[in-house]
């Protein structure tokens, strides 16, 4: 199902984005 695949890709993208943002904010807080 194409829709499911798209949703899965979107979820992966969002989670990786969240990780990056968290890492960035951590560095900002420390800096």
Contact map, one row per residue, 1 for C-alpha under 8 A:
1111100000000000000000000000000
1111110000000000000000000000000
1111111000000000000000000000000
1111111100000000000000000000000
1111111110000000000000000000000
0111111111000000000000000000000
0011111111100000000000000000000
0001111111110000000000000000000
0000111111111000000000000000000
0000011111111100000000000000000
0000001111111110000000000000000
0000000111111111000000000000000
0000000011111111100000000000000
0000000001111111110000000000000
0000000000111111111000000000000
0000000000011111111100000000000
0000000000001111111110000000000
0000000000000111111111000000000
0000000000000011111111100000000
0000000000000001111111110000000
0000000000000000111111111000000
0000000000000000011111111100000
0000000000000000001111111110000
0000000000000000000111111111000
0000000000000000000011111111100
0000000000000000000001111111110
0000000000000000000000111111111
0000000000000000000000011111111
0000000000000000000000001111111
0000000000000000000000000111111
0000000000000000000000000011111
